[in-house]
Amino acid sequence: MREVATIQGDDEDLKAAHQRARRVVVEVLESYLPAFIGALAESGLGSEGQAARVERLVLAIDGVEVVRGLEERGRPTLTAFDGSGDGTLKVNAALLMALDPVALADAFAPTLAQILGLSPTLVTLILRLRDDQQVRNLAGQAARHAAAKPVAATKIPALVRWRLERFEARHAGLLAGLSGSALAFDVSGREPLMRALASEPRWPEWFDVCEVPYLQSAVEAAGAALQKTPWARHAGALTELLWECGGVSPRSALRQAARTLRSIPGVDQARALRLVAEVLAEGATPQGGALDAWPTYAELAQSWRDLLAQEARHLGSWRAAHDTSLELNVFDPPCVATGLSEPANLPWTTPLLCWSTRERDALRDLLRGMERALQGAAAPVRAGQLGARAFEAR
């Protein structure tokens, strides 16, 4: 794996800056790359031209060099890209650490535009999209109106290598987290797989490649590492989970992981989801589980806030005095925060992220109904019994 960032000794500031830089790399190459490729195609650039520019982007940001200070014409600057030389991208550690963590990638818009040959305004607008669906819609819209067909990820060697290296690192990280010991698999099959992928029209799904030696080796290593854990019979499912995480945003990857984990009984699904979030983050701050960090949970988050506000008007500070957790988290079972266990057709002990859209909407409607019931209640309802006796008579 290529790691060329400048980190000297035990300098914690440089290490933290390097982690932030890695976060930008992952965000750009997994969350926003489809929209950038769509924009290149819409500009009329052919497949070879698109591939060349994306190749340059991958090499530049994956090999980013974090330095203590960076100046341009005597003034501090965040980035410096050597477009006429070896394509080196340098990042100013001090300025990087001063940025709002929520908008790290936004600050790289001018540099990304320079590397890709796109309008800085267009790149900025793309990077400001926070919803995965919006990014996919934009990429699809660009593809429909493009003068040339968007280039496939398989036609970009640096991107293929980057994705496979990410898969290997995530595989090792997840196995270490679940088994307590690191066990890497034989990656000698990577180069043959890269050559085979070059002829594919799209990035393959698991069932297309699950029998190639490279991935069979990964499954075997997972089985050996997990043999004394509750995950022993699920080495293939976990390896598939990590393969499907490639090329999508962390939120999309976690949603896919949640669907897989729901089908595996008798394991700690909540812990596994948090481990997946950690390995996807590449050492940076993992994707959080708070509802506000997930646009698709906005309505549920609002319903929960409304219920808590209504409950507080009736019940005062009872919850605070009893140190009861009020936060709904997509990585945890909803029963933890709500105290609910009915209706029985909802999977209360399963992490919220594993719930289907229908089940999530049913929970939203239930919370709304409870909020309306509290609003019209003639007498206070004892806190902590949201789903129990207080509502049985209604």
ABEGO torsion letter per residue (X at the ends): XBBABBBBEABAAAAAAAAAAAAAAAAAAAAAAAAAAAAAAAAGBBAAAAAAAAAAAAAAAAABBBBABBBBGGBBBABBBBAABAGBBBBBAAAAAABBAAAAAAAAAAAAAAAAGBBAAAAAAAAABABAAAAAAAAAAAAAABABBBBBAAABAAAAAAAAAAAAAAAAAAAAAAAGBBBBBBAAAAAAAAAAAAABABBBBAAAAAABAAAAAAAAAAAAAAAABAAAAAAAAAAAAAAAABGBBAAAAAAAAAAAAAABBGBBAAAAAAAAAAAAAGGBBBBBABAAABAAAAAAAAAAAAAAAAAAAAAEAAAAAAGBBABBBAABBAAAAAGBAOBAABBAABBAAABBAAAAAAAAAAAAAAAAAAAABABBBBBGAAABAAAAAX
